Amino acid sequence: MSKTVDGAEVAKHSTKKSCWIVLDSKAYDVTSFLSDHPGGAPIILRNAGTDATEEFKKYHPLSYLNDYLPADALVGSVDPNTFGQLRQPKEEKAAPASETDDSKEVPHVSLCVAATDFEKAAKAVLPHKSYIYASGSANNGLALKGNIDDWGRISFRPRVMRNVGDVDTQRKIFGHSSMYPFYISPMGTMGAIHPEAEPEMVRGAVRKGAHVVVSTASSKTSEQIMQSWIDEQARLNNGSPTVLFYQYYMPVDRKKAIALMRIVKKCGYKGLWITVDTPVLGKRTADRYLQAEEALAVGIEEESTAEWEAGGDNDFAPAMGGRPVQGQLSPHTTWEDLEWIRKEWEGPIVLKGVQCAEDAKLAMEYGCEGILLSNHGGRQLHTAPSALMTLLEIRTYCPEVLGKLEIFLDGGLRDGNDVLKALCLGATAVGVGRPFLYALGAYGTKGVERCVDVLAEELQTGMRLLGITSLDQCRPEMVNASRLLNEMWRPEPLNVKSRL
Ligand SMILES: Cc1cc2nc3c(=O)[nH]c(=O)nc-3n(C[C@H](O)[C@H](O)[C@H](O)COP(=O)(O)O)c2cc1C
């Protein structure tokens, strides 16, 4: 039996030399863990001597405690009568006045008529740190800008007089019908965006018939998220055809990697989307500023930036003021790993983060069922190519991939018409990230539903104006991609080793 400890005693341990925190009514001595914490020491020190349960739950399931804290960190159960003696956490720094929305008023959800409108609404309500997390990108933001700009650099070549009274936007992903050819991209740590986190996002998607890819770095467990899907399907009882896929950050430890895959399989996720563009975390500049400010606020000077190279990815870790979660993704992953993964996972495998034609071809050779052309929303490699640019490369250098694999794109997609462009060029479906995250932050499930509606309406109108009634009619000649093609990479004449 663990011993009982007073709140007053816990409160005394609030320094770098002796740091205790309370999680789920138990006190833990995390002093030795400070330097290892994937989210950095400042966030723990800010909560030292306090009950940090609610703060912790925003980012991780409580089960993480067993995975990451050493067994001897447990000091004991906190006497419930002494909770009042704990320290109160330091107030989070408010967003700089210049960066907040003028009014802090959230517009009525029906005033969100474009997917880009949700950002302003979210910025007005989210804590500064959460907004930085959602909006952040790599280095000076050029990859994110390129993603957004490239959609606008392809134009349509519409046909007229085609009887477009009724249009059908349905699409199948690995045989699973969705009402739409877009899905919600995996984004970690939704607890920082909405108190109900991923289940709130899933409920909105189910209500509208959109598929969701769930992140390994979710705030809730894979089981909890799947349960929210099951409950919502049962509640609606309308045979809504959505499914959940699972985005997989491969744990470094092979045993843990296999155990995680088994949980995912048991839960009923319909496909494994292995993220491959994150051997290390990209440089999230806005997070770095936040980290430095937080560290200075608790008296710690910024550690060497080289430390940031150290580990896997949680995608929220930097905004928490530190390094990515160790053990969540291995920089040592190679193509050969697909062989043992395939033995464990019978369903479809998608590689998320393919960024050139050579790797698209390799994915096909290694027997993947799909590839997601993505630069992680411009959050990883500085000036990485947009998904559209990669798609054009594939069309030019290895078009056979298009017939063999399901092809997905994401990054910067903000309009239903962009979806159409991708489909004309051979995509199966596209992922949408930040707009759904902002919609969730500002309006919860209602926002998610609204975001689906906005994109769907644009898509339907786009189909009619393009002269098609079903997505099967999308053809490459319906778009003019010559501006992007002019800039597409061409092999050097001497590049004899190219695998193309
Ligand atoms: C806040 C945030 C968190 C993300 N977390 C993950 C993640 O946990 N795993 C992953 O594979 N991709 C993650 N991504 C990348 C998205 O899956 C997707 O590739 C990207 O958001 C698409 O770009 P968009 O936001 O411009 O639509 C994240 C993106 C954002 C914005």
The ligand as an SDF file (V2000), in Angstrom:
LIG
                    3D

 31 33  0  0  0  0  0  0  0  0999 V2000
   -1.4730   20.8920  -34.7930 C   0  0  0  0  0  0  0  0  0  0  0  0
   -1.0770   19.7820  -35.7110 C   0  0  0  0  0  0  0  0  0  0  0  0
   -0.7520   18.5500  -35.1800 C   0  0  0  0  0  0  0  0  0  0  0  0
   -0.3970   17.5180  -36.0290 C   0  0  0  0  0  0  0  0  0  0  0  0
   -0.1360   16.2910  -35.4870 N   0  0  0  0  0  0  0  0  0  0  0  0
    0.1670   15.2640  -36.3130 C   0  0  0  0  0  0  0  0  0  0  0  0
    0.3690   13.9750  -35.7910 C   0  0  0  0  0  0  0  0  0  0  0  0
    0.2430   13.7390  -34.5910 O   0  0  0  0  0  0  0  0  0  0  0  0
    0.7080   12.9940  -36.6620 N   0  0  0  0  0  0  0  0  0  0  0  0
    0.8320   13.2190  -38.0110 C   0  0  0  0  0  0  0  0  0  0  0  0
    1.1460   12.3040  -38.7640 O   0  0  0  0  0  0  0  0  0  0  0  0
    0.6040   14.4340  -38.5270 N   0  0  0  0  0  0  0  0  0  0  0  0
    0.2650   15.4600  -37.7240 C   0  0  0  0  0  0  0  0  0  0  0  0
    0.0190   16.6870  -38.2530 N   0  0  0  0  0  0  0  0  0  0  0  0
    0.0340   16.8760  -39.7190 C   0  0  0  0  0  0  0  0  0  0  0  0
   -1.3590   16.6310  -40.3040 C   0  0  0  0  0  0  0  0  0  0  0  0
   -1.7150   15.2780  -40.2530 O   0  0  0  0  0  0  0  0  0  0  0  0
   -1.4520   17.0620  -41.7770 C   0  0  0  0  0  0  0  0  0  0  0  0
   -0.4070   16.4540  -42.5000 O   0  0  0  0  0  0  0  0  0  0  0  0
   -1.3910   18.5700  -41.9660 C   0  0  0  0  0  0  0  0  0  0  0  0
   -2.0100   19.2250  -40.8940 O   0  0  0  0  0  0  0  0  0  0  0  0
   -2.0950   18.9820  -43.2510 C   0  0  0  0  0  0  0  0  0  0  0  0
   -1.9360   20.3430  -43.4710 O   0  0  0  0  0  0  0  0  0  0  0  0
   -3.0580   21.4520  -43.1410 P   0  0  0  0  0  0  0  0  0  0  0  0
   -3.0840   21.6110  -41.6620 O   0  0  0  0  0  0  0  0  0  0  0  0
   -2.5310   22.6600  -43.8310 O   0  0  0  0  0  0  0  0  0  0  0  0
   -4.3720   20.9740  -43.6980 O   0  0  0  0  0  0  0  0  0  0  0  0
   -0.3420   17.7340  -37.4190 C   0  0  0  0  0  0  0  0  0  0  0  0
   -0.6760   18.9850  -37.9420 C   0  0  0  0  0  0  0  0  0  0  0  0
   -1.0520   20.0000  -37.0990 C   0  0  0  0  0  0  0  0  0  0  0  0
   -1.4440   21.3330  -37.6910 C   0  0  0  0  0  0  0  0  0  0  0  0
  1  2  1  0
  2  3  1  0
  2 30  2  0
  3  4  2  0
  4  5  1  0
  4 28  1  0
  5  6  2  0
  6  7  1  0
  6 13  1  0
  7  8  2  0
  7  9  1  0
  9 10  1  0
 10 11  2  0
 10 12  1  0
 12 13  2  0
 13 14  1  0
 14 15  1  0
 14 28  1  0
 15 16  1  0
 16 17  1  0
 16 18  1  0
 18 19  1  0
 18 20  1  0
 20 21  1  0
 20 22  1  0
 22 23  1  0
 23 24  1  0
 24 25  2  0
 24 26  1  0
 24 27  1  0
 28 29  2  0
 29 30  1  0
 30 31  1  0
M  END
$$$$
